[in-house]
Amino acid sequence: MNKWHTDIGFHIPKLSLLEVWPLNTFIGNKNNLTVIDVGGNVGLWCQAFMNTFGKQVDQYHAFEPLDGNIKIFSESADGMICHNEKINIHKA
C-alpha cells in the first residue's frame, strides 16, 4: 500500500464523523437516495458517505473535471465492492 492509500484511510474516519454523520438528521431512514456530488475530487467524501449511508443509496453521481482525480476516484470506487455498482463518475 502506497502513502496515498494510507492517507485515504486516515481521512475517511474524520470525514465520516465531521461531515457525513451529521447528515443523519436530514437523511434518517430514507431509502432509494440519489446523491449528486459536484466536485467529487478523488472520492474521499464518497467513500465516507457510502460507508455510512450506502445501503440507503440507489444512485451516487459524482462530477469531476480532472482526469487524474477521476482515475483515483475510479480505483477507490472499485474497492467499495458492496456499493461500486451504485457509483457513477462523470467527467464534467
PDB file of N, CA, C and O in Angstrom:
ATOM      1  N   MET A   1       0.857  -1.177   0.000  1.00  0.00           N
ATOM      2  CA  MET A   1       0.000   0.000   0.000  1.00  0.00           C
ATOM      3  C   MET A   1       0.901   1.237   0.000  1.00  0.00           C
ATOM      4  O   MET A   1       1.788   1.377   0.842  1.00  0.00           O
ATOM      5  N   ASN A   2       0.654   2.128  -0.960  1.00  0.00           N
ATOM      6  CA  ASN A   2       1.481   3.332  -1.023  1.00  0.00           C
ATOM      7  C   ASN A   2       0.989   4.390  -0.036  1.00  0.00           C
ATOM      8  O   ASN A   2      -0.064   4.232   0.581  1.00  0.00           O
ATOM      9  N   LYS A   3       1.753   5.458   0.104  1.00  0.00           N
ATOM     10  CA  LYS A   3       1.416   6.509   1.063  1.00  0.00           C
ATOM     11  C   LYS A   3       0.053   7.130   0.763  1.00  0.00           C
ATOM     12  O   LYS A   3      -0.690   7.477   1.682  1.00  0.00           O
ATOM     13  N   TRP A   4      -0.277   7.269  -0.528  1.00  0.00           N
ATOM     14  CA  TRP A   4      -1.565   7.881  -0.880  1.00  0.00           C
ATOM     15  C   TRP A   4      -2.723   7.093  -0.263  1.00  0.00           C
ATOM     16  O   TRP A   4      -3.629   7.683   0.325  1.00  0.00           O
ATOM     17  N   HIS A   5      -2.698   5.778  -0.392  1.00  0.00           N
ATOM     18  CA  HIS A   5      -3.782   4.964   0.145  1.00  0.00           C
ATOM     19  C   HIS A   5      -3.783   4.966   1.671  1.00  0.00           C
ATOM     20  O   HIS A   5      -4.844   4.850   2.285  1.00  0.00           O
ATOM     21  N   THR A   6      -2.627   5.093   2.282  1.00  0.00           N
ATOM     22  CA  THR A   6      -2.550   5.232   3.738  1.00  0.00           C
ATOM     23  C   THR A   6      -3.211   6.531   4.172  1.00  0.00           C
ATOM     24  O   THR A   6      -3.943   6.555   5.161  1.00  0.00           O
ATOM     25  N   ASP A   7      -2.959   7.615   3.438  1.00  0.00           N
ATOM     26  CA  ASP A   7      -3.585   8.902   3.744  1.00  0.00           C
ATOM     27  C   ASP A   7      -5.102   8.825   3.605  1.00  0.00           C
ATOM     28  O   ASP A   7      -5.831   9.391   4.419  1.00  0.00           O
ATOM     29  N   ILE A   8      -5.581   8.123   2.570  1.00  0.00           N
ATOM     30  CA  ILE A   8      -7.021   7.978   2.382  1.00  0.00           C
ATOM     31  C   ILE A   8      -7.630   7.311   3.610  1.00  0.00           C
ATOM     32  O   ILE A   8      -8.643   7.779   4.132  1.00  0.00           O
ATOM     33  N   GLY A   9      -7.030   6.239   4.068  1.00  0.00           N
ATOM     34  CA  GLY A   9      -7.529   5.545   5.250  1.00  0.00           C
ATOM     35  C   GLY A   9      -7.549   6.428   6.483  1.00  0.00           C
ATOM     36  O   GLY A   9      -8.387   6.245   7.366  1.00  0.00           O
ATOM     37  N   PHE A  10      -6.644   7.372   6.548  1.00  0.00           N
ATOM     38  CA  PHE A  10      -6.560   8.297   7.671  1.00  0.00           C
ATOM     39  C   PHE A  10      -7.697   9.319   7.634  1.00  0.00           C
ATOM     40  O   PHE A  10      -8.233   9.686   8.679  1.00  0.00           O
ATOM     41  N   HIS A  11      -8.065   9.779   6.442  1.00  0.00           N
ATOM     42  CA  HIS A  11      -9.048  10.853   6.315  1.00  0.00           C
ATOM     43  C   HIS A  11     -10.503  10.384   6.353  1.00  0.00           C
ATOM     44  O   HIS A  11     -11.381  11.153   6.747  1.00  0.00           O
ATOM     45  N   ILE A  12     -10.774   9.157   5.959  1.00  0.00           N
ATOM     46  CA  ILE A  12     -12.151   8.678   5.889  1.00  0.00           C
ATOM     47  C   ILE A  12     -12.867   8.757   7.240  1.00  0.00           C
ATOM     48  O   ILE A  12     -13.988   9.266   7.281  1.00  0.00           O
ATOM     49  N   PRO A  13     -12.285   8.284   8.347  1.00  0.00           N
ATOM     50  CA  PRO A  13     -12.994   8.406   9.631  1.00  0.00           C
ATOM     51  C   PRO A  13     -13.289   9.856  10.022  1.00  0.00           C
ATOM     52  O   PRO A  13     -14.343  10.139  10.592  1.00  0.00           O
ATOM     53  N   LYS A  14     -12.373  10.772   9.723  1.00  0.00           N
ATOM     54  CA  LYS A  14     -12.614  12.185  10.035  1.00  0.00           C
ATOM     55  C   LYS A  14     -13.795  12.724   9.233  1.00  0.00           C
ATOM     56  O   LYS A  14     -14.668  13.396   9.783  1.00  0.00           O
ATOM     57  N   LEU A  15     -13.824  12.430   7.934  1.00  0.00           N
ATOM     58  CA  LEU A  15     -14.938  12.882   7.098  1.00  0.00           C
ATOM     59  C   LEU A  15     -16.248  12.274   7.567  1.00  0.00           C
ATOM     60  O   LEU A  15     -17.272  12.956   7.619  1.00  0.00           O
ATOM     61  N   SER A  16     -16.218  11.004   7.905  1.00  0.00           N
ATOM     62  CA  SER A  16     -17.432  10.328   8.365  1.00  0.00           C
ATOM     63  C   SER A  16     -17.989  10.991   9.617  1.00  0.00           C
ATOM     64  O   SER A  16     -19.189  11.246   9.710  1.00  0.00           O
ATOM     65  N   LEU A  17     -17.131  11.264  10.557  1.00  0.00           N
ATOM     66  CA  LEU A  17     -17.557  11.845  11.830  1.00  0.00           C
ATOM     67  C   LEU A  17     -17.977  13.302  11.698  1.00  0.00           C
ATOM     68  O   LEU A  17     -19.019  13.695  12.221  1.00  0.00           O
ATOM     69  N   LEU A  18     -17.179  14.104  11.007  1.00  0.00           N
ATOM     70  CA  LEU A  18     -17.398  15.547  11.000  1.00  0.00           C
ATOM     71  C   LEU A  18     -18.305  16.059   9.885  1.00  0.00           C
ATOM     72  O   LEU A  18     -18.950  17.094  10.057  1.00  0.00           O
ATOM     73  N   GLU A  19     -18.374  15.371   8.755  1.00  0.00           N
ATOM     74  CA  GLU A  19     -19.146  15.883   7.630  1.00  0.00           C
ATOM     75  C   GLU A  19     -20.323  14.999   7.237  1.00  0.00           C
ATOM     76  O   GLU A  19     -21.382  15.509   6.871  1.00  0.00           O
ATOM     77  N   VAL A  20     -20.156  13.694   7.306  1.00  0.00           N
ATOM     78  CA  VAL A  20     -21.203  12.805   6.816  1.00  0.00           C
ATOM     79  C   VAL A  20     -22.200  12.448   7.911  1.00  0.00           C
ATOM     80  O   VAL A  20     -23.407  12.562   7.697  1.00  0.00           O
ATOM     81  N   TRP A  21     -21.735  12.027   9.063  1.00  0.00           N
ATOM     82  CA  TRP A  21     -22.645  11.597  10.124  1.00  0.00           C
ATOM     83  C   TRP A  21     -23.659  12.682  10.514  1.00  0.00           C
ATOM     84  O   TRP A  21     -24.809  12.336  10.784  1.00  0.00           O
ATOM     85  N   PRO A  22     -23.302  13.970  10.559  1.00  0.00           N
ATOM     86  CA  PRO A  22     -24.314  14.986  10.875  1.00  0.00           C
ATOM     87  C   PRO A  22     -25.487  15.025   9.890  1.00  0.00           C
ATOM     88  O   PRO A  22     -26.546  15.554  10.226  1.00  0.00           O
ATOM     89  N   LEU A  23     -25.321  14.474   8.679  1.00  0.00           N
ATOM     90  CA  LEU A  23     -26.417  14.425   7.706  1.00  0.00           C
ATOM     91  C   LEU A  23     -27.508  13.452   8.122  1.00  0.00           C
ATOM     92  O   LEU A  23     -28.594  13.453   7.543  1.00  0.00           O
ATOM     93  N   ASN A  24     -27.232  12.625   9.117  1.00  0.00           N
ATOM     94  CA  ASN A  24     -28.222  11.668   9.607  1.00  0.00           C
ATOM     95  C   ASN A  24     -29.506  12.368  10.023  1.00  0.00           C
ATOM     96  O   ASN A  24     -30.590  11.797   9.902  1.00  0.00           O
ATOM     97  N   THR A  25     -29.396  13.590  10.508  1.00  0.00           N
ATOM     98  CA  THR A  25     -30.567  14.372  10.903  1.00  0.00           C
ATOM     99  C   THR A  25     -31.510  14.568   9.717  1.00  0.00           C
ATOM    100  O   THR A  25     -32.730  14.540   9.883  1.00  0.00           O
ATOM    101  N   PHE A  26     -30.948  14.766   8.517  1.00  0.00           N
ATOM    102  CA  PHE A  26     -31.746  15.022   7.326  1.00  0.00           C
ATOM    103  C   PHE A  26     -32.118  13.737   6.586  1.00  0.00           C
ATOM    104  O   PHE A  26     -33.199  13.644   6.006  1.00  0.00           O
ATOM    105  N   ILE A  27     -31.232  12.757   6.607  1.00  0.00           N
ATOM    106  CA  ILE A  27     -31.443  11.542   5.833  1.00  0.00           C
ATOM    107  C   ILE A  27     -32.267  10.520   6.610  1.00  0.00           C
ATOM    108  O   ILE A  27     -33.188   9.910   6.067  1.00  0.00           O
ATOM    109  N   GLY A  28     -31.929  10.340   7.874  1.00  0.00           N
ATOM    110  CA  GLY A  28     -32.668   9.401   8.714  1.00  0.00           C
ATOM    111  C   GLY A  28     -32.783   8.031   8.084  1.00  0.00           C
ATOM    112  O   GLY A  28     -31.780   7.430   7.698  1.00  0.00           O
ATOM    113  N   ASN A  29     -34.012   7.532   7.978  1.00  0.00           N
ATOM    114  CA  ASN A  29     -34.264   6.196   7.434  1.00  0.00           C
ATOM    115  C   ASN A  29     -34.729   6.221   5.988  1.00  0.00           C
ATOM    116  O   ASN A  29     -35.287   5.239   5.500  1.00  0.00           O
ATOM    117  N   LYS A  30     -34.506   7.339   5.295  1.00  0.00           N
ATOM    118  CA  LYS A  30     -34.922   7.425   3.891  1.00  0.00           C
ATOM    119  C   LYS A  30     -34.129   6.437   3.053  1.00  0.00           C
ATOM    120  O   LYS A  30     -32.950   6.195   3.309  1.00  0.00           O
ATOM    121  N   ASN A  31     -34.780   5.874   2.060  1.00  0.00           N
ATOM    122  CA  ASN A  31     -34.155   4.908   1.167  1.00  0.00           C
ATOM    123  C   ASN A  31     -34.247   5.383  -0.276  1.00  0.00           C
ATOM    124  O   ASN A  31     -34.893   6.388  -0.573  1.00  0.00           O
ATOM    125  N   ASN A  32     -33.593   4.646  -1.165  1.00  0.00           N
ATOM    126  CA  ASN A  32     -33.582   4.954  -2.600  1.00  0.00           C
ATOM    127  C   ASN A  32     -33.064   6.356  -2.880  1.00  0.00           C
ATOM    128  O   ASN A  32     -33.591   7.060  -3.741  1.00  0.00           O
ATOM    129  N   LEU A  33     -32.028   6.759  -2.149  1.00  0.00           N
ATOM    130  CA  LEU A  33     -31.462   8.091  -2.308  1.00  0.00           C
ATOM    131  C   LEU A  33     -30.678   8.206  -3.616  1.00  0.00           C
ATOM    132  O   LEU A  33     -30.006   7.265  -4.037  1.00  0.00           O
ATOM    133  N   THR A  34     -30.777   9.370  -4.245  1.00  0.00           N
ATOM    134  CA  THR A  34     -29.919   9.728  -5.370  1.00  0.00           C
ATOM    135  C   THR A  34     -29.023  10.852  -4.878  1.00  0.00           C
ATOM    136  O   THR A  34     -29.508  11.903  -4.461  1.00  0.00           O
ATOM    137  N   VAL A  35     -27.728  10.632  -4.927  1.00  0.00           N
ATOM    138  CA  VAL A  35     -26.752  11.590  -4.411  1.00  0.00           C
ATOM    139  C   VAL A  35     -26.059  12.266  -5.591  1.00  0.00           C
ATOM    140  O   VAL A  35     -25.642  11.601  -6.540  1.00  0.00           O
ATOM    141  N   ILE A  36     -25.938  13.591  -5.525  1.00  0.00           N
ATOM    142  CA  ILE A  36     -25.211  14.376  -6.516  1.00  0.00           C
ATOM    143  C   ILE A  36     -24.007  14.986  -5.807  1.00  0.00           C
ATOM    144  O   ILE A  36     -24.162  15.785  -4.883  1.00  0.00           O
ATOM    145  N   ASP A  37     -22.821  14.610  -6.238  1.00  0.00           N
ATOM    146  CA  ASP A  37     -21.558  15.078  -5.649  1.00  0.00           C
ATOM    147  C   ASP A  37     -20.840  15.928  -6.706  1.00  0.00           C
ATOM    148  O   ASP A  37     -20.224  15.394  -7.629  1.00  0.00           O
ATOM    149  N   VAL A  38     -20.926  17.235  -6.561  1.00  0.00           N
ATOM    150  CA  VAL A  38     -20.289  18.142  -7.519  1.00  0.00           C
ATOM    151  C   VAL A  38     -18.896  18.481  -6.998  1.00  0.00           C
ATOM    152  O   VAL A  38     -18.739  19.046  -5.916  1.00  0.00           O
ATOM    153  N   GLY A  39     -17.904  18.127  -7.783  1.00  0.00           N
ATOM    154  CA  GLY A  39     -16.521  18.286  -7.351  1.00  0.00           C
ATOM    155  C   GLY A  39     -16.099  17.066  -6.561  1.00  0.00           C
ATOM    156  O   GLY A  39     -15.638  17.180  -5.426  1.00  0.00           O
ATOM    157  N   GLY A  40     -16.257  15.904  -7.159  1.00  0.00           N
ATOM    158  CA  GLY A  40     -16.004  14.632  -6.480  1.00  0.00           C
ATOM    159  C   GLY A  40     -14.564  14.419  -6.054  1.00  0.00           C
ATOM    160  O   GLY A  40     -14.287  13.561  -5.216  1.00  0.00           O
ATOM    161  N   ASN A  41     -13.640  15.191  -6.620  1.00  0.00           N
ATOM    162  CA  ASN A  41     -12.219  15.095  -6.297  1.00  0.00           C
ATOM    163  C   ASN A  41     -11.756  13.652  -6.453  1.00  0.00           C
ATOM    164  O   ASN A  41     -11.962  13.069  -7.518  1.00  0.00           O
ATOM    165  N   VAL A  42     -11.150  13.061  -5.452  1.00  0.00           N
ATOM    166  CA  VAL A  42     -10.621  11.692  -5.566  1.00  0.00           C
ATOM    167  C   VAL A  42     -11.518  10.659  -4.877  1.00  0.00           C
ATOM    168  O   VAL A  42     -11.132   9.498  -4.743  1.00  0.00           O
ATOM    169  N   GLY A  43     -12.702  11.070  -4.443  1.00  0.00           N
ATOM    170  CA  GLY A  43     -13.669  10.126  -3.906  1.00  0.00           C
ATOM    171  C   GLY A  43     -13.644   9.894  -2.410  1.00  0.00           C
ATOM    172  O   GLY A  43     -14.298   8.972  -1.922  1.00  0.00           O
ATOM    173  N   LEU A  44     -12.909  10.706  -1.670  1.00  0.00           N
ATOM    174  CA  LEU A  44     -12.858  10.504  -0.216  1.00  0.00           C
ATOM    175  C   LEU A  44     -14.226  10.704   0.430  1.00  0.00           C
ATOM    176  O   LEU A  44     -14.653   9.905   1.263  1.00  0.00           O
ATOM    177  N   TRP A  45     -14.907  11.782   0.036  1.00  0.00           N
ATOM    178  CA  TRP A  45     -16.213  12.065   0.632  1.00  0.00           C
ATOM    179  C   TRP A  45     -17.204  10.977   0.229  1.00  0.00           C
ATOM    180  O   TRP A  45     -18.027  10.552   1.040  1.00  0.00           O
ATOM    181  N   CYS A  46     -17.126  10.527  -1.018  1.00  0.00           N
ATOM    182  CA  CYS A  46     -17.984   9.442  -1.488  1.00  0.00           C
ATOM    183  C   CYS A  46     -17.794   8.205  -0.623  1.00  0.00           C
ATOM    184  O   CYS A  46     -18.765   7.580  -0.196  1.00  0.00           O
ATOM    185  N   GLN A  47     -16.551   7.859  -0.370  1.00  0.00           N
ATOM    186  CA  GLN A  47     -16.281   6.662   0.431  1.00  0.00           C
ATOM    187  C   GLN A  47     -16.836   6.821   1.843  1.00  0.00           C
ATOM    188  O   GLN A  47     -17.434   5.890   2.382  1.00  0.00           O
ATOM    189  N   ALA A  48     -16.645   7.988   2.441  1.00  0.00           N
ATOM    190  CA  ALA A  48     -17.180   8.228   3.787  1.00  0.00           C
ATOM    191  C   ALA A  48     -18.707   8.156   3.778  1.00  0.00           C
ATOM    192  O   ALA A  48     -19.313   7.574   4.679  1.00  0.00           O
ATOM    193  N   PHE A  49     -19.321   8.749   2.759  1.00  0.00           N
ATOM    194  CA  PHE A  49     -20.780   8.742   2.665  1.00  0.00           C
ATOM    195  C   PHE A  49     -21.311   7.327   2.466  1.00  0.00           C
ATOM    196  O   PHE A  49     -22.262   6.919   3.132  1.00  0.00           O
ATOM    197  N   MET A  50     -20.702   6.583   1.554  1.00  0.00           N
ATOM    198  CA  MET A  50     -21.170   5.231   1.276  1.00  0.00           C
ATOM    199  C   MET A  50     -20.937   4.300   2.463  1.00  0.00           C
ATOM    200  O   MET A  50     -21.723   3.379   2.687  1.00  0.00           O
ATOM    201  N   ASN A  51     -19.868   4.526   3.227  1.00  0.00           N
ATOM    202  CA  ASN A  51     -19.647   3.730   4.436  1.00  0.00           C
ATOM    203  C   ASN A  51     -20.764   3.941   5.454  1.00  0.00           C
ATOM    204  O   ASN A  51     -21.103   3.034   6.214  1.00  0.00           O
ATOM    205  N   THR A  52     -21.331   5.144   5.460  1.00  0.00           N
ATOM    206  CA  THR A  52     -22.366   5.486   6.434  1.00  0.00           C
ATOM    207  C   THR A  52     -23.771   5.193   5.923  1.00  0.00           C
ATOM    208  O   THR A  52     -24.580   4.597   6.634  1.00  0.00           O
ATOM    209  N   PHE A  53     -24.066   5.614   4.683  1.00  0.00           N
ATOM    210  CA  PHE A  53     -25.435   5.532   4.158  1.00  0.00           C
ATOM    211  C   PHE A  53     -25.571   4.654   2.915  1.00  0.00           C
ATOM    212  O   PHE A  53     -26.617   4.673   2.265  1.00  0.00           O
ATOM    213  N   GLY A  54     -24.555   3.901   2.579  1.00  0.00           N
ATOM    214  CA  GLY A  54     -24.542   3.147   1.327  1.00  0.00           C
ATOM    215  C   GLY A  54     -25.743   2.258   1.091  1.00  0.00           C
ATOM    216  O   GLY A  54     -26.200   2.140  -0.046  1.00  0.00           O
ATOM    217  N   LYS A  55     -26.269   1.629   2.127  1.00  0.00           N
ATOM    218  CA  LYS A  55     -27.423   0.739   1.959  1.00  0.00           C
ATOM    219  C   LYS A  55     -28.678   1.507   1.567  1.00  0.00           C
ATOM    220  O   LYS A  55     -29.613   0.936   1.006  1.00  0.00           O
ATOM    221  N   GLN A  56     -28.696   2.798   1.862  1.00  0.00           N
ATOM    222  CA  GLN A  56     -29.869   3.620   1.559  1.00  0.00           C
ATOM    223  C   GLN A  56     -29.762   4.304   0.191  1.00  0.00           C
ATOM    224  O   GLN A  56     -30.725   4.917  -0.269  1.00  0.00           O
ATOM    225  N   VAL A  57     -28.611   4.205  -0.452  1.00  0.00           N
ATOM    226  CA  VAL A  57     -28.360   4.905  -1.712  1.00  0.00           C
ATOM    227  C   VAL A  57     -28.736   4.017  -2.893  1.00  0.00           C
ATOM    228  O   VAL A  57     -28.361   2.847  -2.961  1.00  0.00           O
ATOM    229  N   ASP A  58     -29.487   4.605  -3.816  1.00  0.00           N
ATOM    230  CA  ASP A  58     -29.827   3.929  -5.059  1.00  0.00           C
ATOM    231  C   ASP A  58     -28.820   4.299  -6.152  1.00  0.00           C
ATOM    232  O   ASP A  58     -28.356   3.433  -6.895  1.00  0.00           O
ATOM    233  N   GLN A  59     -28.485   5.597  -6.246  1.00  0.00           N
ATOM    234  CA  GLN A  59     -27.528   6.081  -7.238  1.00  0.00           C
ATOM    235  C   GLN A  59     -26.662   7.171  -6.621  1.00  0.00           C
ATOM    236  O   GLN A  59     -27.149   8.019  -5.873  1.00  0.00           O
ATOM    237  N   TYR A  60     -25.377   7.139  -6.942  1.00  0.00           N
ATOM    238  CA  TYR A  60     -24.440   8.169  -6.499  1.00  0.00           C
ATOM    239  C   TYR A  60     -23.759   8.711  -7.753  1.00  0.00           C
ATOM    240  O   TYR A  60     -23.035   7.978  -8.427  1.00  0.00           O
ATOM    241  N   HIS A  61     -23.981   9.981  -8.071  1.00  0.00           N
ATOM    242  CA  HIS A  61     -23.396  10.614  -9.249  1.00  0.00           C
ATOM    243  C   HIS A  61     -22.369  11.647  -8.794  1.00  0.00           C
ATOM    244  O   HIS A  61     -22.699  12.615  -8.109  1.00  0.00           O
ATOM    245  N   ALA A  62     -21.127  11.420  -9.188  1.00  0.00           N
ATOM    246  CA  ALA A  62     -20.049  12.356  -8.855  1.00  0.00           C
ATOM    247  C   ALA A  62     -19.579  13.031 -10.139  1.00  0.00           C
ATOM    248  O   ALA A  62     -19.420  12.377 -11.170  1.00  0.00           O
ATOM    249  N   PHE A  63     -19.359  14.333 -10.071  1.00  0.00           N
ATOM    250  CA  PHE A  63     -18.888  15.111 -11.208  1.00  0.00           C
ATOM    251  C   PHE A  63     -17.508  15.664 -10.881  1.00  0.00           C
ATOM    252  O   PHE A  63     -17.324  16.338  -9.868  1.00  0.00           O
ATOM    253  N   GLU A  64     -16.548  15.377 -11.739  1.00  0.00           N
ATOM    254  CA  GLU A  64     -15.161  15.788 -11.518  1.00  0.00           C
ATOM    255  C   GLU A  64     -14.518  16.087 -12.876  1.00  0.00           C
ATOM    256  O   GLU A  64     -14.631  15.274 -13.794  1.00  0.00           O
ATOM    257  N   PRO A  65     -13.847  17.234 -13.023  1.00  0.00           N
ATOM    258  CA  PRO A  65     -13.257  17.589 -14.318  1.00  0.00           C
ATOM    259  C   PRO A  65     -11.846  17.046 -14.564  1.00  0.00           C
ATOM    260  O   PRO A  65     -11.441  16.931 -15.721  1.00  0.00           O
ATOM    261  N   LEU A  66     -11.098  16.715 -13.537  1.00  0.00           N
ATOM    262  CA  LEU A  66      -9.683  16.380 -13.714  1.00  0.00           C
ATOM    263  C   LEU A  66      -9.458  14.886 -13.896  1.00  0.00           C
ATOM    264  O   LEU A  66      -9.882  14.076 -13.072  1.00  0.00           O
ATOM    265  N   ASP A  67      -8.787  14.534 -14.986  1.00  0.00           N
ATOM    266  CA  ASP A  67      -8.538  13.129 -15.315  1.00  0.00           C
ATOM    267  C   ASP A  67      -7.811  12.378 -14.202  1.00  0.00           C
ATOM    268  O   ASP A  67      -8.170  11.242 -13.890  1.00  0.00           O
ATOM    269  N   GLY A  68      -6.803  12.993 -13.606  1.00  0.00           N
ATOM    270  CA  GLY A  68      -6.050  12.342 -12.529  1.00  0.00           C
ATOM    271  C   GLY A  68      -6.929  12.014 -11.334  1.00  0.00           C
ATOM    272  O   GLY A  68      -6.817  10.935 -10.751  1.00  0.00           O
ATOM    273  N   ASN A  69      -7.801  12.941 -10.971  1.00  0.00           N
ATOM    274  CA  ASN A  69      -8.719  12.701  -9.857  1.00  0.00           C
ATOM    275  C   ASN A  69      -9.727  11.604 -10.203  1.00  0.00           C
ATOM    276  O   ASN A  69     -10.064  10.770  -9.362  1.00  0.00           O
ATOM    277  N   ILE A  70     -10.205  11.615 -11.453  1.00  0.00           N
ATOM    278  CA  ILE A  70     -11.161  10.597 -11.879  1.00  0.00           C
ATOM    279  C   ILE A  70     -10.535   9.213 -11.801  1.00  0.00           C
ATOM    280  O   ILE A  70     -11.189   8.259 -11.382  1.00  0.00           O
ATOM    281  N   LYS A  71      -9.288   9.098 -12.197  1.00  0.00           N
ATOM    282  CA  LYS A  71      -8.592   7.806 -12.141  1.00  0.00           C
ATOM    283  C   LYS A  71      -8.532   7.288 -10.702  1.00  0.00           C
ATOM    284  O   LYS A  71      -8.854   6.128 -10.441  1.00  0.00           O
ATOM    285  N   ILE A  72      -8.123   8.143  -9.780  1.00  0.00           N
ATOM    286  CA  ILE A  72      -8.023   7.754  -8.369  1.00  0.00           C
ATOM    287  C   ILE A  72      -9.410   7.445  -7.808  1.00  0.00           C
ATOM    288  O   ILE A  72      -9.584   6.466  -7.082  1.00  0.00           O
ATOM    289  N   PHE A  73     -10.395   8.279  -8.144  1.00  0.00           N
ATOM    290  CA  PHE A  73     -11.776   8.066  -7.687  1.00  0.00           C
ATOM    291  C   PHE A  73     -12.280   6.715  -8.187  1.00  0.00           C
ATOM    292  O   PHE A  73     -12.882   5.959  -7.425  1.00  0.00           O
ATOM    293  N   SER A  74     -12.039   6.406  -9.457  1.00  0.00           N
ATOM    294  CA  SER A  74     -12.492   5.137 -10.030  1.00  0.00           C
ATOM    295  C   SER A  74     -11.875   3.945  -9.313  1.00  0.00           C
ATOM    296  O   SER A  74     -12.558   2.960  -9.035  1.00  0.00           O
ATOM    297  N   GLU A  75     -10.585   4.034  -9.014  1.00  0.00           N
ATOM    298  CA  GLU A  75      -9.914   2.960  -8.288  1.00  0.00           C
ATOM    299  C   GLU A  75     -10.511   2.799  -6.893  1.00  0.00           C
ATOM    300  O   GLU A  75     -10.701   1.682  -6.411  1.00  0.00           O
ATOM    301  N   SER A  76     -10.802   3.922  -6.257  1.00  0.00           N
ATOM    302  CA  SER A  76     -11.402   3.888  -4.926  1.00  0.00           C
ATOM    303  C   SER A  76     -12.803   3.282  -4.984  1.00  0.00           C
ATOM    304  O   SER A  76     -13.164   2.467  -4.135  1.00  0.00           O
ATOM    305  N   ALA A  77     -13.591   3.679  -5.984  1.00  0.00           N
ATOM    306  CA  ALA A  77     -14.955   3.155  -6.130  1.00  0.00           C
ATOM    307  C   ALA A  77     -14.932   1.658  -6.400  1.00  0.00           C
ATOM    308  O   ALA A  77     -15.787   0.927  -5.900  1.00  0.00           O
ATOM    309  N   ASP A  78     -13.961   1.192  -7.188  1.00  0.00           N
ATOM    310  CA  ASP A  78     -13.849  -0.240  -7.459  1.00  0.00           C
ATOM    311  C   ASP A  78     -13.597  -1.024  -6.173  1.00  0.00           C
ATOM    312  O   ASP A  78     -13.984  -2.188  -6.065  1.00  0.00           O
ATOM    313  N   GLY A  79     -12.953  -0.388  -5.206  1.00  0.00           N
ATOM    314  CA  GLY A  79     -12.671  -1.033  -3.928  1.00  0.00           C
ATOM    315  C   GLY A  79     -13.874  -1.106  -3.005  1.00  0.00           C
ATOM    316  O   GLY A  79     -13.865  -1.864  -2.035  1.00  0.00           O
ATOM    317  N   MET A  80     -14.913  -0.325  -3.294  1.00  0.00           N
ATOM    318  CA  MET A  80     -16.139  -0.350  -2.494  1.00  0.00           C
ATOM    319  C   MET A  80     -17.063  -1.425  -3.069  1.00  0.00           C
ATOM    320  O   MET A  80     -18.084  -1.115  -3.683  1.00  0.00           O
ATOM    321  N   ILE A  81     -16.704  -2.657  -2.869  1.00  0.00           N
ATOM    322  CA  ILE A  81     -17.358  -3.800  -3.518  1.00  0.00           C
ATOM    323  C   ILE A  81     -18.870  -3.807  -3.288  1.00  0.00           C
ATOM    324  O   ILE A  81     -19.626  -4.127  -4.205  1.00  0.00           O
ATOM    325  N   CYS A  82     -19.318  -3.467  -2.100  1.00  0.00           N
ATOM    326  CA  CYS A  82     -20.748  -3.516  -1.796  1.00  0.00           C
ATOM    327  C   CYS A  82     -21.538  -2.434  -2.523  1.00  0.00           C
ATOM    328  O   CYS A  82     -22.739  -2.588  -2.746  1.00  0.00           O
ATOM    329  N   HIS A  83     -20.874  -1.337  -2.896  1.00  0.00           N
ATOM    330  CA  HIS A  83     -21.604  -0.193  -3.432  1.00  0.00           C
ATOM    331  C   HIS A  83     -21.116   0.294  -4.789  1.00  0.00           C
ATOM    332  O   HIS A  83     -21.684   1.242  -5.331  1.00  0.00           O
ATOM    333  N   ASN A  84     -20.080  -0.325  -5.359  1.00  0.00           N
ATOM    334  CA  ASN A  84     -19.485   0.230  -6.569  1.00  0.00           C
ATOM    335  C   ASN A  84     -20.439   0.289  -7.749  1.00  0.00           C
ATOM    336  O   ASN A  84     -20.255   1.133  -8.626  1.00  0.00           O
ATOM    337  N   GLU A  85     -21.449  -0.567  -7.809  1.00  0.00           N
ATOM    338  CA  GLU A  85     -22.391  -0.516  -8.920  1.00  0.00           C
ATOM    339  C   GLU A  85     -23.331   0.693  -8.826  1.00  0.00           C
ATOM    340  O   GLU A  85     -23.999   1.032  -9.803  1.00  0.00           O
ATOM    341  N   LYS A  86     -23.383   1.329  -7.681  1.00  0.00           N
ATOM    342  CA  LYS A  86     -24.233   2.499  -7.483  1.00  0.00           C
ATOM    343  C   LYS A  86     -23.517   3.804  -7.848  1.00  0.00           C
ATOM    344  O   LYS A  86     -24.162   4.838  -8.025  1.00  0.00           O
ATOM    345  N   ILE A  87     -22.197   3.756  -7.958  1.00  0.00           N
ATOM    346  CA  ILE A  87     -21.377   4.969  -8.131  1.00  0.00           C
ATOM    347  C   ILE A  87     -21.104   5.223  -9.606  1.00  0.00           C
ATOM    348  O   ILE A  87     -20.574   4.364 -10.311  1.00  0.00           O
ATOM    349  N   ASN A  88     -21.474   6.415 -10.058  1.00  0.00           N
ATOM    350  CA  ASN A  88     -21.245   6.845 -11.428  1.00  0.00           C
ATOM    351  C   ASN A  88     -20.392   8.107 -11.399  1.00  0.00           C
ATOM    352  O   ASN A  88     -20.775   9.104 -10.786  1.00  0.00           O
ATOM    353  N   ILE A  89     -19.256   8.068 -12.050  1.00  0.00           N
ATOM    354  CA  ILE A  89     -18.352   9.211 -12.073  1.00  0.00           C
ATOM    355  C   ILE A  89     -18.435   9.844 -13.452  1.00  0.00           C
ATOM    356  O   ILE A  89     -18.230   9.179 -14.468  1.00  0.00           O
ATOM    357  N   HIS A  90     -18.736  11.138 -13.477  1.00  0.00           N
ATOM    358  CA  HIS A  90     -18.912  11.864 -14.727  1.00  0.00           C
ATOM    359  C   HIS A  90     -17.803  12.894 -14.876  1.00  0.00           C
ATOM    360  O   HIS A  90     -17.516  13.645 -13.943  1.00  0.00           O
ATOM    361  N   LYS A  91     -17.181  12.930 -16.043  1.00  0.00           N
ATOM    362  CA  LYS A  91     -16.160  13.942 -16.314  1.00  0.00           C
ATOM    363  C   LYS A  91     -16.888  15.221 -16.719  1.00  0.00           C
ATOM    364  O   LYS A  91     -17.437  15.314 -17.818  1.00  0.00           O
ATOM    365  N   ALA A  92     -16.887  16.177 -15.846  1.00  0.00           N
ATOM    366  CA  ALA A  92     -17.570  17.451 -16.119  1.00  0.00           C
ATOM    367  C   ALA A  92     -17.022  18.531 -15.221  1.00  0.00           C
ATOM    368  O   ALA A  92     -17.465  19.678 -15.294  1.00  0.00           O
TER     369      ALA A  92
END
